[in-house]
Amino acid sequence: MSPVSPPPAVPAPVSAVSVVGIGADGWPGLPESARAVLRDAEVLIGGERQLGLLPPDCGGLRVPWPSPLRPAVRGLLAAHAGSRTAVLASGDPMFYGIGRALTEELGAGALRVLPHPSSVSYACARLGWPVEDTGTVTLVGRPTARLAAALHDGRRLLVLSADATTPAAVAALLRERGFGPSRMRVLEQLGSPAEDCLDGTAGTWEHPPGDPLNVIAVDCRSTPDALRLGAVPGLPDEAYEHDGQLTKRHVRAATLGVLAPAPGELLWDIGGGSGSIAAEWMRTHPSCRAVTVERDPVRAARIARNADRLGVPGLHVVTGRAPDALAGLPVPDAVFIGGGLTAPGLLDACWDALPPGGRLVANTVTMESEALLAEWYRRLGGDLVRLAVARAVPVGGFTGWRQAMPVTQWSVQKTPHAPGDDR
């Protein structure tokens, strides 16, 4: 019996686009494999600074990225389709770089990525910080308020700067959030002969704007009187600006536990009040998203301020009355109803919007809404619970318990054929 021949090797796809990471050290810091790709390219796309780092023997057509960059990606790639194209990226293209946008447009199989050490790798090497133990927050094209969600006493953070003004903005935010004692080091031109470091604390930061190519290292230290904000749901009520319309701390923690946020998921928070459920949903992971719907414009503005303060400025606030205000919103993974339960058609609209596997959680303190939840529970099942919290308070010279209003909570997960869904 003749031996079985191995199947023919499948040739690797020919990459139409090469993505080359380049550091502040420019051409001298590139390996020969990356240099060869750049010399051979017919089209070279990149930022003005990156293109300026290439020598004359890279003879391809040089095309600078326009601003804004992201909407232009598809058109530029289409305009040079069929050419040997190389895209220049700062450091590692797949770490907060152009590699993500190119992969979304072309697919991973159409790219050849040649990474360079990232600014985070360089910074950790200079500081002696283990990369895996160091948090990273990018402020490139993003609001400075995002940093607030990452602040914890004793944590080490690297902040990717948008430009030379970012260090002063970071210092101001740290002071406002009670982290003035934090040590800040601004690492400029990492990996280049012009590399430099500015040192100080957020509370006394007076350095003028320096090089726009910088990374900020923060050793987080809070003041003794700073409000402690933990990494799990159930933040202190004092963390929120509110007018009394606030899901209180212990009920909030229980509610987020049932909502069970996971990375990348989207929440609808209906009857937002102070936005506490949506804000803490988003704080569980940087990729979590939320839309909060609030009919009162004053409260809607307050929700936005709370989101900024807690480091989740991406919270989308819709001012309007549900269910009408739900039209056109992206499909949610979970829905929380904290107010307006008795509005005609609200529960129906929320249930219909959920895909299979989606979760719905509703809280109420009124008998009328409780009766409605009991009816839906009878039809669809799930869990119907009553949450009661009592606090110790002075009673004369002694101490007694003061009971808060009990909260009735219904939670349910949608299945492909939810039992009892006979509306």
C-alpha positions in Angstrom: 0.0 0.0 0.0 1.5 3.3 -1.1 1.9 6.0 1.5 -0.7 8.7 1.6 0.7 12.0 0.2 0.3 15.0 2.4 -2.2 17.6 1.2 -0.7 20.4 -0.8 0.3 23.5 1.3 -2.2 26.3 1.1 -0.3 29.5 0.0 -0.5 32.4 2.3 -2.7 35.2 1.0 -0.9 38.0 -0.7 -1.2 41.1 1.5 -2.4 44.1 -0.4 -1.6 46.4 2.5 1.4 46.3 4.8 1.1 48.1 8.2 4.5 49.2 9.5 5.0 50.4 13.1 7.6 53.1 13.4 8.9 54.7 16.6 10.2 58.2 17.5 13.7 56.9 16.5 12.5 56.7 12.9 14.3 54.8 10.1 17.3 53.8 12.3 15.0 51.9 14.7 13.4 49.8 12.0 14.5 46.2 11.2 15.5 45.4 7.6 12.3 43.5 7.0 10.2 46.7 7.7 12.6 48.8 5.6 12.3 46.5 2.7 8.5 46.7 2.7 8.7 50.5 2.8 11.2 50.7 0.0 9.1 48.4 -2.2 5.8 50.2 -1.6 4.2 52.1 -4.4 2.0 54.1 -2.0 3.0 55.3 1.5 0.1 56.4 3.8 0.7 58.0 7.2 0.8 61.1 9.3 2.9 64.0 8.2 5.4 63.3 11.1 5.7 59.6 10.2 6.2 60.2 6.5 8.8 62.7 7.3 10.9 60.0 9.1 11.4 58.1 5.8 14.5 58.5 3.7 14.4 59.5 0.0 15.0 55.9 -1.2 11.4 55.1 -0.1 10.1 56.4 -3.4 6.4 55.5 -3.2 3.7 58.2 -3.5 3.4 59.8 0.0 -0.2 60.3 1.1 -0.8 62.0 4.4 -3.9 61.1 6.4 -6.6 63.8 6.4 -8.4 65.0 9.5 -10.6 63.5 10.8 -8.8 60.3 10.0 -11.3 57.5 10.6 -14.0 58.5 8.0 -11.3 58.8 5.4 -9.8 55.3 5.7 -12.2 53.5 3.3 -11.9 56.1 0.6 -8.1 56.3 0.7 -7.7 52.5 0.6 -10.2 52.3 -2.3 -8.3 55.0 -4.2 -5.1 53.0 -4.1 -6.5 49.5 -4.5 -4.2 47.3 -6.5 -1.1 49.2 -5.6 1.5 47.9 -3.2 0.5 50.0 -0.2 2.2 50.5 3.1 0.6 52.3 6.0 2.8 53.8 8.7 1.6 53.6 12.3 3.1 54.9 15.6 4.6 52.0 17.6 2.4 48.9 17.6 -0.4 49.4 15.0 -2.7 47.1 16.9 -2.5 48.9 20.2 -4.8 51.9 20.0 -3.5 52.4 16.5 -4.6 52.5 12.9 -4.5 48.7 12.7 -7.9 48.4 14.2 -9.6 50.6 11.6 -7.7 48.8 8.7 -8.8 45.4 10.1 -12.4 46.5 10.3 -12.3 47.7 6.6 -10.2 45.0 5.0 -10.2 42.0 7.4 -7.2 40.6 9.1 -6.3 38.3 6.1 -5.7 41.3 3.8 -3.1 42.9 6.1 0.5 42.2 6.9 1.3 43.9 10.2 4.9 44.6 11.3 4.7 46.0 14.8 7.3 48.2 16.6 7.6 48.4 20.4 4.6 50.5 21.7 5.0 53.6 23.8 3.6 51.6 26.7 6.5 49.0 26.4 9.0 51.8 26.2 7.5 53.6 29.2 7.4 50.5 31.4 11.0 49.7 30.5 12.1 53.2 31.6 10.0 53.1 34.8 10.6 49.5 35.8 6.9 48.8 35.8 5.6 45.3 34.8 3.4 45.8 31.7 0.8 43.4 32.9 0.3 45.3 36.2 0.1 48.7 34.6 -3.3 50.3 33.6 -3.5 52.1 30.3 -5.9 54.9 29.4 -5.9 56.6 26.0 -6.9 60.3 25.7 -6.2 60.4 22.0 -9.4 61.7 20.5 -11.2 61.1 23.8 -12.3 63.3 26.7 -10.0 63.7 29.7 -12.9 62.6 32.0 -12.3 59.0 30.9 -9.3 58.9 33.2 -11.5 59.3 36.4 -12.8 55.7 36.1 -9.3 54.3 36.4 -8.2 56.2 39.5 -7.6 54.0 42.5 -5.1 54.7 45.3 -1.9 52.9 44.8 -2.5 52.1 41.1 0.0 52.7 38.3 -1.4 54.2 35.1 0.0 55.2 31.8 -2.0 57.8 29.9 -1.6 58.1 26.2 -1.6 61.9 25.5 -3.4 63.6 22.7 -0.9 66.4 22.5 1.4 68.7 24.6 -1.6 70.1 26.6 -2.7 66.7 27.9 -0.3 66.6 30.9 -1.7 69.8 32.4 -5.3 68.6 31.8 -4.5 65.3 33.5 -3.0 67.2 36.5 -6.1 69.3 36.8 -8.4 66.3 36.8 -6.3 64.5 39.4 -6.5 67.5 41.7 -10.3 67.8 41.2 -10.8 64.1 42.0 -8.7 64.2 45.2 -5.6 62.7 43.6 -3.4 65.8 43.9 -0.5 63.9 45.7 -0.1 61.6 42.7 3.4 61.6 41.1 3.4 62.4 37.4 6.2 61.8 34.9 5.8 62.9 31.4 7.9 60.7 29.1 8.6 62.5 25.8 9.9 61.2 22.5 10.3 57.7 23.9 13.0 55.7 22.0 14.5 58.7 20.2 17.7 60.6 20.9 15.6 63.5 22.1 13.9 61.4 24.8 13.2 63.4 28.0 11.2 63.1 31.3 9.4 65.8 33.2 8.7 65.0 36.9 6.4 66.4 39.5 3.0 65.9 41.3 -0.4 66.6 40.1 -1.0 69.1 42.9 1.9 71.2 42.0 2.3 70.6 38.3 3.7 73.8 36.7 5.6 72.5 33.7 4.8 74.3 30.5 3.6 72.3 27.5 6.4 70.3 26.1 6.7 67.8 23.2 3.4 66.6 21.8 4.7 63.0 21.5 4.4 62.0 25.2 3.1 59.4 27.6 2.1 60.3 31.2 3.0 57.9 34.0 0.8 58.4 37.1 1.4 56.9 40.5 -2.1 57.3 42.0 -2.2 58.7 45.5 -5.4 60.1 47.0 -5.8 62.7 49.7 -7.0 61.4 53.1 -10.4 63.0 52.7 -11.0 61.9 49.1 -14.2 59.9 48.5 -13.3 56.3 47.9 -14.7 54.8 44.7 -14.3 51.1 44.5 -14.0 48.9 41.4 -17.4 47.1 41.9 -21.0 48.4 41.7 -22.4 50.0 44.8 -20.6 53.4 44.9 -21.3 55.7 47.9 -24.5 57.8 47.3 -22.3 60.8 47.9 -20.6 60.1 44.6 -23.7 61.4 42.8 -25.3 64.8 42.4 -29.0 64.1 42.8 -32.3 65.5 43.8 -33.5 62.4 45.7 -34.1 60.4 42.5 -31.3 58.0 43.0 -31.2 54.2 43.3 -29.6 53.9 46.7 -26.2 52.2 47.2 -27.3 48.7 48.5 -30.2 48.3 46.0 -28.0 49.6 43.2 -25.3 46.9 44.0 -28.0 44.2 44.0 -29.5 45.5 40.8 -26.2 45.6 38.9 -25.5 42.1 40.1 -28.7 40.9 38.4 -28.1 42.9 35.3 -24.8 41.2 35.0 -22.8 43.5 32.7 -20.2 41.8 30.5 -17.6 43.5 28.2 -19.0 45.1 25.1 -22.6 45.0 26.2 -25.2 47.8 25.9 -27.7 48.8 28.6 -30.9 50.8 28.3 -31.4 52.6 31.6 -35.0 54.0 31.5 -36.1 56.6 34.0 -32.4 57.5 34.6 -32.9 59.8 37.6 -29.3 60.5 38.4 -27.8 58.0 36.0 -26.3 55.8 38.7 -27.2 52.4 37.2 -25.9 53.3 33.7 -22.7 54.9 35.1 -21.8 51.9 37.2 -22.7 49.5 34.4 -20.1 51.4 32.2 -17.5 51.4 35.0 -17.4 47.6 35.1 -15.5 47.5 31.8 -14.2 50.1 29.4 -16.1 48.5 26.5 -19.5 48.5 28.3 -22.0 51.0 26.8 -25.2 52.5 28.1 -28.1 54.7 27.0 -30.1 56.4 29.7 -33.5 57.9 29.0 -34.8 60.7 31.2 -37.8 62.9 30.5 -36.8 65.8 32.8 -34.2 68.0 31.1 -32.7 69.2 34.4 -32.1 65.6 35.5 -30.8 64.6 32.0 -28.1 67.4 32.4 -27.3 66.1 35.9 -26.8 62.6 34.5 -24.3 63.9 32.1 -22.4 65.7 34.8 -22.4 62.5 37.0 -21.1 60.5 34.0 -18.2 62.9 33.6 -17.3 62.9 37.2 -17.3 59.1 37.4 -15.2 58.7 34.3 -17.8 57.4 31.8 -18.4 60.5 29.6 -19.5 58.2 26.8 -22.8 57.6 28.5 -25.5 58.6 26.0 -28.3 60.6 27.5 -31.6 60.8 25.7 -34.0 63.4 26.9 -37.5 62.2 26.3 -40.4 60.1 27.6 -40.3 56.3 27.1 -41.5 54.4 25.3 -41.5 57.0 22.5 -37.9 58.0 23.2 -36.7 54.4 22.6 -37.4 54.5 18.9 -34.2 54.2 16.9 -31.9 53.2 19.8 -29.5 50.4 19.2 -30.5 46.9 20.3 -29.8 46.4 24.0 -28.3 43.5 25.8 -30.0 44.4 29.0 -32.8 46.9 30.0 -33.2 48.5 33.4 -36.5 50.3 34.2 -36.2 52.5 37.3 -39.1 54.7 36.7 -42.2 55.1 34.6 -43.2 51.5 34.7 -46.9 52.2 34.4 -46.5 54.2 31.2 -48.7 52.5 28.5 -46.7 50.1 26.4 -43.3 50.6 28.1 -42.8 47.1 29.3 -44.0 45.7 26.0 -41.6 47.9 24.1 -38.6 47.0 26.3 -39.4 43.3 26.1 -39.8 43.4 22.3 -36.5 45.2 21.9 -34.5 42.6 23.7 -32.8 39.8 21.7 -32.8 36.2 22.9 -30.5 36.1 25.9 -31.2 39.7 26.9 -32.0 40.6 30.5 -34.7 42.9 31.8 -34.7 44.2 35.4 -37.4 46.5 36.8 -37.5 48.1 40.3 -40.4 49.8 41.9 -41.6 51.1 45.3 -45.3 51.6 44.4 -48.2 49.1 44.8 -49.5 49.9 41.3 -46.2 49.1 39.6 -45.7 46.1 41.8 -49.0 44.7 40.6 -47.9 45.2 37.0 -44.6 43.4 37.7 -46.5 40.5 39.4 -48.6 40.1 36.3 -45.5 40.0 34.0 -43.9 37.6 36.4 -46.9 35.3 36.2 -46.6 35.3 32.4 -42.9 35.1 31.9 -41.4 33.8 35.0 -38.0 35.1 36.2 -37.3 36.2 39.7 -39.6 38.5 41.8 -37.9 39.7 45.0 -38.3 42.3 47.6 -35.2 44.2 48.8 -35.4 45.8 52.2 -32.6 47.9 53.8 -32.6 49.2 57.4 -30.0 51.6 58.8 -29.0 52.0 62.4 -30.0 55.5 63.7 -30.0 57.2 67.2 -33.1 56.6 69.3 -32.7 58.9 72.2 -29.6 57.6 74.0 -29.9 54.3 72.2 -29.7 52.9 68.7 -32.5 51.5 66.6 -33.3 50.5 63.0 -34.9 52.8 60.4 -36.4 50.9 57.5 -36.2 52.4 54.0 -39.0 51.8 51.6 -38.8 48.2 50.3 -38.0 47.8 46.6 -39.8 45.2 44.5 -37.5 43.9 41.8 -38.5 41.7 38.8 -35.7 40.2 36.7 -36.0 37.9 33.7 -33.9 36.6 30.8 -35.4 36.4 27.3 -35.3 33.0 25.7 -36.0 32.2 22.0 -39.5 31.1 23.0 -40.2 32.7 26.4 -42.8 30.7 28.3 -46.1 32.5 28.8 -45.3 35.3 26.3 -48.8 35.3 24.9 -49.4 39.0 24.6 
